[in-house]
């Protein structure tokens, strides 16, 4: 059982931050927030006594960075994370998802001897550092068994859903009519973590042929790079931080190349959507999209189905999301009794090998 004065650190990019918010609203602890980028900082700041920047958002263009450059950037952010956590008497570090912040957070926690709880959402392509987490959560038995069978990870526990669904359900959204008046009737196109830079020119050429009003949210890509590819006056590239949930809710439909975050959001809000078949052909977001009835589509197939978008059936996500939040809080409050032996180097190597196909 954690003591009454526990101190928790949370490290997150914007989508995992949304998973943490409903937990932080209910947990009795002092919270230290570590983020990079405006969106995650804005989400976590109301719950945190201190906030630290551990790097900056690095929008991608068409070219991949060299391994040496990536390693240097990761090391720089790990050092920033260690500096932010050192001397704070942190009882527990929370991480979520498969973004790079998970790698930095767990690495720093291991270096400093801080216990960590990881909320996993992508079981086919997780960050290799979860092999060293003290305890992991999974939404279902299927994924608990997958982690054990494929990665020799046996210290996972079922929470029964996705906490992010609770956050999305409680969000106060902007008036859709106001947004429609500003942008007219529009489709939303979102470039997330399941799109490669080399695919963006092809996607834009295909959607330009639709001759529809389209708003592009570059998300993980440099907005100027995307804007330079657009020739149609019907297409607008939005720059900077945007209220994506309100835009989704006001849109006539969404095309997205992203993972769990957008899939959960589309499901809860029941936004007519198609998910681009990205380079993660086996992915937890693909499983969830299929459960919700969101079609997985090749780029060249967009024109054939864009006029027949279907609303996903996602209200079940909300009930399961609330249950998962309660279960996470129970895990935090009883962490020492529930934590297990991590997978270690053996699991690390298995995940590293599995991830190699995406490098």
C-alpha positions as CSV (number, residue, x, y, z in Angstrom):
1,X,0.0,0.0,0.0
2,X,1.3,3.4,-1.0
3,X,1.6,6.0,1.8
4,X,-0.7,9.0,2.0
5,X,2.0,11.4,0.9
6,X,3.0,9.5,-2.3
7,X,4.7,11.4,-5.0
8,X,4.1,10.3,-8.6
9,X,5.8,11.4,-11.8
10,X,4.0,11.2,-15.1
11,X,5.8,11.3,-18.4
12,X,3.7,11.5,-21.6
13,X,3.2,12.8,-25.1
14,X,-0.2,14.1,-25.9
15,X,-2.2,10.9,-26.6
16,X,-0.9,9.1,-23.5
17,X,-1.5,12.3,-21.5
18,X,-5.2,11.9,-22.3
19,X,-5.1,8.4,-20.8
20,X,-3.6,9.8,-17.6
21,X,-6.0,12.7,-17.0
22,X,-9.0,10.6,-15.7
23,X,-6.6,8.8,-13.3
24,X,-4.9,12.0,-12.1
25,X,-8.3,13.5,-11.4
26,X,-9.0,10.9,-8.8
27,X,-5.7,9.9,-7.3
28,X,-4.6,11.3,-4.0
29,X,-0.9,12.1,-4.6
30,X,1.5,14.9,-5.5
31,X,2.1,14.8,-9.3
32,X,5.2,15.8,-11.2
33,X,4.7,16.2,-14.9
34,X,7.3,15.6,-17.6
35,X,6.4,16.4,-21.2
36,X,7.6,17.8,-24.5
37,X,5.3,19.8,-26.7
38,X,2.4,22.2,-25.9
39,X,-0.5,19.7,-26.0
40,X,0.7,17.3,-23.3
41,X,1.9,20.2,-21.1
42,X,-1.5,21.8,-21.3
43,X,-3.3,18.6,-20.4
44,X,-1.2,17.6,-17.4
45,X,-0.4,21.0,-15.9
46,X,-3.7,21.4,-13.9
47,X,-2.8,18.3,-11.9
48,X,0.9,18.9,-11.4
49,X,2.7,20.7,-8.7
50,X,5.8,20.9,-11.0
51,X,6.3,20.6,-14.7
52,X,9.5,19.9,-16.6
53,X,10.3,19.9,-20.3
54,X,12.3,16.9,-21.3
55,X,12.8,17.8,-25.0
56,X,11.0,19.4,-27.8
57,X,8.6,18.1,-30.5
58,X,10.5,17.2,-33.6
59,X,8.1,17.2,-36.6
60,X,9.2,14.8,-39.3
61,X,9.6,15.5,-43.0
62,X,10.1,13.0,-45.8
63,X,13.6,11.9,-44.8
64,X,14.4,9.6,-41.8
65,X,17.1,10.7,-39.4
66,X,20.2,8.7,-39.1
67,X,20.5,6.2,-36.3
68,X,23.4,8.2,-34.8
69,X,21.2,11.4,-34.8
70,X,18.3,9.6,-33.3
71,X,20.5,8.0,-30.6
72,X,22.0,11.5,-29.7
73,X,18.5,13.0,-29.4
74,X,17.2,10.2,-27.2
75,X,20.3,10.4,-25.0
76,X,19.8,14.1,-24.6
77,X,16.2,13.7,-23.5
78,X,17.1,10.8,-21.2
79,X,19.6,13.1,-19.4
80,X,16.9,15.8,-19.2
81,X,14.5,13.3,-17.7
82,X,17.1,12.1,-15.1
83,X,17.8,15.7,-14.1
84,X,14.1,16.4,-13.7
85,X,13.5,13.3,-11.5
86,X,16.6,13.4,-9.4
87,X,16.2,14.4,-5.8
88,X,12.4,14.6,-6.0
89,X,11.7,11.5,-3.9
90,X,9.5,10.0,-6.5
91,X,7.6,6.9,-5.3
92,X,6.3,5.9,-8.8
93,X,6.7,6.8,-12.4
94,X,3.7,6.4,-14.8
95,X,4.3,5.8,-18.5
96,X,1.8,4.9,-21.3
97,X,1.8,3.8,-24.9
98,X,4.7,3.2,-27.3
99,X,6.0,6.8,-27.8
100,X,9.7,7.7,-27.3
101,X,8.9,9.3,-23.9
102,X,8.3,5.8,-22.5
103,X,11.8,4.8,-23.4
104,X,13.2,7.9,-21.8
105,X,11.1,7.6,-18.7
106,X,11.8,4.0,-18.0
107,X,15.5,4.4,-18.7
108,X,15.7,7.3,-16.3
109,X,13.6,5.5,-13.7
110,X,15.9,2.4,-13.8
111,X,19.0,4.7,-13.5
112,X,17.5,6.4,-10.4
113,X,16.0,3.3,-8.8
114,X,12.4,4.6,-9.2
115,X,9.6,2.1,-9.5
116,X,7.4,2.4,-12.6
117,X,3.9,1.4,-13.8
118,X,3.4,1.2,-17.6
119,X,0.0,1.3,-19.3
120,X,0.5,-0.6,-22.5
121,X,-1.7,0.0,-25.6
122,X,0.3,-1.4,-28.5
123,X,1.2,-5.0,-28.0
124,X,2.6,-5.8,-31.4
125,X,5.1,-2.9,-31.5
126,X,5.8,-1.8,-27.9
127,X,8.8,0.2,-26.8
128,X,11.6,-2.3,-25.9
129,X,12.2,-0.6,-22.5
130,X,8.9,-2.0,-21.1
131,X,10.9,-5.2,-20.6
132,X,12.2,-3.5,-17.4
133,X,8.9,-2.1,-16.1
134,X,7.9,-3.3,-12.6
135,X,4.3,-3.7,-13.7
136,X,2.4,-3.4,-17.0
137,X,-1.3,-3.1,-17.6
138,X,-3.3,-4.6,-20.5
139,X,-6.9,-4.1,-21.5
140,X,-7.7,-7.8,-22.0
141,X,-6.6,-11.4,-21.4
142,X,-5.8,-11.7,-25.1
143,X,-3.0,-9.1,-24.8
144,X,-1.7,-10.4,-21.5
145,X,-1.3,-13.8,-23.2
146,X,0.4,-12.1,-26.2
147,X,3.0,-10.4,-24.1
148,X,3.7,-13.6,-22.3
149,X,4.0,-15.8,-25.4
150,X,5.9,-13.4,-27.7
151,X,8.0,-11.3,-25.3
152,X,8.3,-13.4,-22.1
153,X,6.6,-10.6,-20.2
154,X,4.6,-12.1,-17.2
155,X,4.2,-9.1,-14.9
156,X,1.2,-7.7,-16.7
157,X,-2.3,-7.3,-15.2
158,X,-5.7,-6.8,-16.9
159,X,-7.5,-3.5,-16.4
160,X,-10.4,-4.2,-18.8
161,X,-10.4,-1.2,-21.1
162,X,-8.7,2.0,-22.3
163,X,-8.6,4.9,-19.8
164,X,-8.4,7.4,-22.6
165,X,-12.0,6.6,-23.5
166,X,-13.1,8.1,-20.2
167,X,-11.2,11.3,-21.0
168,X,-12.7,11.7,-24.5
169,X,-16.2,11.1,-23.2
170,X,-15.9,13.9,-20.6
171,X,-14.4,16.5,-22.9
172,X,-16.2,19.8,-23.5
173,X,-16.2,20.2,-27.2
174,X,-16.5,23.5,-29.1
175,X,-19.8,24.1,-30.9
176,X,-19.6,22.2,-34.2
177,X,-21.8,24.7,-36.0
178,X,-19.2,27.4,-35.2
179,X,-16.4,25.3,-36.6
180,X,-18.5,24.5,-39.7
181,X,-19.2,28.2,-40.2
182,X,-15.4,28.9,-40.0
183,X,-14.3,26.0,-42.2
184,X,-17.4,25.1,-44.2
185,X,-18.4,21.4,-44.4
186,X,-15.1,19.5,-44.3
187,X,-13.4,16.2,-44.1
188,X,-10.5,15.8,-41.6
189,X,-7.2,14.2,-42.7
190,X,-4.8,13.4,-39.9
191,X,-1.2,12.3,-40.3
192,X,0.0,10.4,-37.2
193,X,2.5,7.7,-36.2
194,X,1.3,5.1,-38.7
195,X,2.2,7.2,-41.8
196,X,5.7,7.5,-43.3
197,X,6.9,10.7,-44.8
198,X,7.3,9.1,-48.2
199,X,3.6,8.2,-48.3
200,X,2.3,11.8,-47.7
201,X,2.8,13.0,-51.3
202,X,0.8,10.0,-52.6
203,X,-2.0,10.6,-50.0
204,X,-2.3,14.3,-50.9
205,X,-2.5,13.5,-54.6
206,X,-5.3,11.0,-54.0
207,X,-7.4,13.3,-51.7
208,X,-6.9,16.3,-54.1
209,X,-8.8,14.3,-56.7
210,X,-11.8,14.0,-54.4
211,X,-12.4,17.8,-54.9
212,X,-13.7,18.1,-51.3
213,X,-13.0,20.6,-48.6
214,X,-10.3,18.9,-46.4
215,X,-8.5,20.1,-43.3
216,X,-5.1,18.4,-42.8
217,X,-3.7,18.1,-39.3
218,X,0.0,17.1,-39.8
219,X,0.4,16.1,-36.1
220,X,3.8,14.3,-36.2
221,X,5.0,16.0,-39.4
222,X,6.3,19.4,-40.2
223,X,3.4,21.6,-41.3
224,X,5.5,23.5,-43.9
225,X,6.6,20.2,-45.5
226,X,3.0,19.1,-45.8
227,X,1.8,22.5,-47.0
228,X,4.3,22.6,-49.8
229,X,2.8,19.4,-51.2
230,X,-0.7,20.8,-51.4
231,X,-1.9,22.3,-54.7
232,X,-5.6,22.4,-54.2
233,X,-7.3,25.5,-52.8
234,X,-9.9,23.2,-51.2
235,X,-7.3,21.8,-48.8
236,X,-6.0,23.6,-45.8
237,X,-3.1,22.6,-43.6
238,X,-3.6,23.5,-39.9
239,X,-0.4,24.6,-38.1
240,X,0.4,24.5,-34.4
241,X,-1.7,23.0,-31.7
242,X,-5.4,22.4,-32.7
243,X,-8.4,21.2,-30.7
244,X,-8.5,17.9,-32.6
245,X,-11.5,16.4,-30.8
246,X,-13.7,19.4,-31.6
247,X,-12.6,19.3,-35.2
248,X,-13.4,15.6,-35.4
249,X,-16.8,16.2,-33.9
250,X,-17.6,19.0,-36.4
251,X,-16.3,17.1,-39.5
252,X,-18.3,15.1,-41.9
253,X,-15.8,12.3,-41.6
254,X,-12.1,11.5,-41.0
255,X,-9.3,9.8,-42.8
256,X,-6.4,9.1,-40.5
257,X,-3.0,7.3,-40.5
258,X,-2.5,6.9,-36.8
259,X,-2.8,4.4,-33.9
260,X,-4.6,3.9,-30.7
261,X,-5.2,7.5,-29.7
262,X,-7.2,8.5,-32.8
263,X,-8.9,5.1,-33.0
264,X,-10.2,5.4,-29.4
265,X,-11.3,9.0,-30.1
266,X,-13.1,8.1,-33.3
267,X,-14.8,5.3,-31.5
268,X,-16.1,7.2,-28.5
269,X,-17.3,10.2,-30.6
270,X,-18.6,7.8,-33.2
271,X,-17.0,9.8,-36.1
272,X,-17.4,8.2,-39.5
273,X,-13.8,7.3,-40.3
274,X,-11.4,5.3,-42.4
275,X,-8.0,4.3,-41.1
276,X,-5.2,4.1,-43.6
277,X,-3.4,0.8,-43.7
278,X,0.0,2.1,-42.6
279,X,3.3,0.4,-42.1
280,X,2.0,-1.2,-38.9
281,X,-0.1,-3.9,-40.5
282,X,-0.4,-5.8,-37.2
283,X,-1.2,-3.3,-34.6
284,X,-3.6,-3.0,-31.6
285,X,-5.3,0.0,-33.3
286,X,-6.1,-2.3,-36.2
287,X,-7.7,-4.8,-33.8
288,X,-9.7,-2.0,-32.2
289,X,-10.7,-0.4,-35.5
290,X,-12.1,-3.8,-36.7
291,X,-14.0,-4.1,-33.4
292,X,-15.5,-0.7,-33.9
293,X,-16.3,-1.2,-37.6
294,X,-13.8,1.4,-38.9
295,X,-12.5,0.2,-42.2
296,X,-8.8,-0.2,-42.9
297,X,-8.1,1.2,-46.3
298,X,-5.2,1.4,-48.7
299,X,-4.3,4.9,-49.9
300,X,-5.5,4.3,-53.5
301,X,-8.9,2.9,-52.2
302,X,-9.9,6.2,-50.5
303,X,-12.0,7.5,-53.5
304,X,-14.0,4.3,-53.7
305,X,-15.3,4.5,-50.1
306,X,-15.1,8.1,-49.1
307,X,-18.8,8.7,-49.8
308,X,-19.8,5.7,-47.8
309,X,-18.2,6.4,-44.4
310,X,-19.8,4.5,-41.5
311,X,-20.2,5.5,-37.9
312,X,-18.2,3.3,-35.6
313,X,-20.1,1.6,-32.7
314,X,-18.0,2.7,-29.8
315,X,-20.1,3.5,-26.7
316,X,-18.9,0.3,-25.1
317,X,-15.5,1.9,-24.9
318,X,-16.7,4.4,-22.4
319,X,-18.0,1.8,-19.8
320,X,-14.8,-0.2,-20.1
321,X,-12.7,3.0,-19.9
322,X,-14.2,4.0,-16.6
323,X,-13.5,0.5,-15.3
324,X,-9.9,0.7,-16.4
325,X,-9.4,4.0,-14.6
326,X,-10.7,2.5,-11.3
327,X,-8.4,-0.5,-11.8
328,X,-5.3,1.6,-12.4
329,X,-5.9,3.6,-9.2
330,X,-6.2,0.4,-7.3
331,X,-2.9,-0.7,-8.8
332,X,-1.2,2.5,-7.8
333,X,-2.5,2.4,-4.3
334,X,-1.4,-1.3,-3.9
335,X,1.7,-1.1,-6.1
336,X,4.3,-2.7,-3.9
337,X,2.1,-5.8,-3.3
338,X,1.2,-6.2,-7.0
339,X,4.5,-5.5,-8.9
340,X,6.2,-8.5,-10.5
341,X,9.5,-9.5,-11.8
342,X,10.3,-7.8,-15.1
343,X,11.2,-9.6,-18.3
344,X,14.7,-8.1,-18.4
345,X,17.3,-8.5,-21.1
346,X,15.6,-11.6,-22.6
347,X,12.3,-9.7,-23.2
348,X,14.2,-6.6,-24.3
349,X,15.9,-8.6,-27.1
350,X,12.7,-10.2,-28.2
351,X,10.9,-6.8,-28.5
352,X,13.9,-5.2,-30.2
353,X,13.9,-7.9,-32.8
354,X,10.2,-7.6,-33.4
355,X,10.5,-3.8,-33.8
356,X,13.3,-4.1,-36.3
357,X,10.8,-4.6,-39.2
358,X,9.6,-1.0,-38.6
359,X,13.1,0.6,-38.7
